[in-house]
Amino acid sequence: MTRHMILPAVLAALLLPSVAHAATVKVEVTRFHILAPPAPPLTGSSITVEPADPAAASSLQFGALAAVANAELAKAGFTLATGGQPADHVARISLTGNSEVVRKRSPISIGIGGGTGGWNGGLGGGVTFPVGGGTRNVTAALMTLQIRRASDGSAVWEGRASTIAPSIDPISAAPVLLQALLKGFPGPSGQSVTVKVKTDQ
């Protein structure tokens, strides 16, 4: 088993073969938040993106991932903090993956680290995926995203999105995972759901 950090500069190695031949990708999503009414919504507030690992803040890889995250957060209704202006909220993001060879014709379960360190110690976990006969290489991807108030650092929303690929194909995983995480923001709290994300064929 090989564990490696998956960031946009190397996202071509973490791929979803079904995306190249189908209009949708299935992503397992779990969210926790305190935004149920009468709590005020976050949309419209300003936000900035940081890596879950502060050491990656100046890397080119994180810069590429942040660009993808900024685009999806804007679609979800956030205003991006620019020009050094203080933000209302901070979004902390991580993306990890595991690769291994598995036997087909049985479900597989691949553990993935990289929790966000949230209310219950983070959103680490794994992915289970049924495969056919024989053996094949598979890659499991896990993205975590946590939104905190910039004023006091308290978490108001966090989620994880995971999917698995039975082979390698040049499709980046980050946009698909982010779309699934932020679809219908803030989404149901405390539930694990399957989100279908439409992609270009």
Secondary structure, DSSP 8 states (H G I E B T S, - for coil): -EEEE--GGGGGGS--GGGGT-SEEEEEEEEEES-STTS---TTSEEEEEESSGGGTT-HHHHHHHHHHHHHHHHTT-EE--TT---SEEEEEEEEEEEEEEESSSEEEEEE------TTS---EEEEEE--SSEEEEEEEEEEEEEEETTT--EEEEEEEEEEESS--S--SHHHHHHHHHTTTT--TTEEEEEEEE---
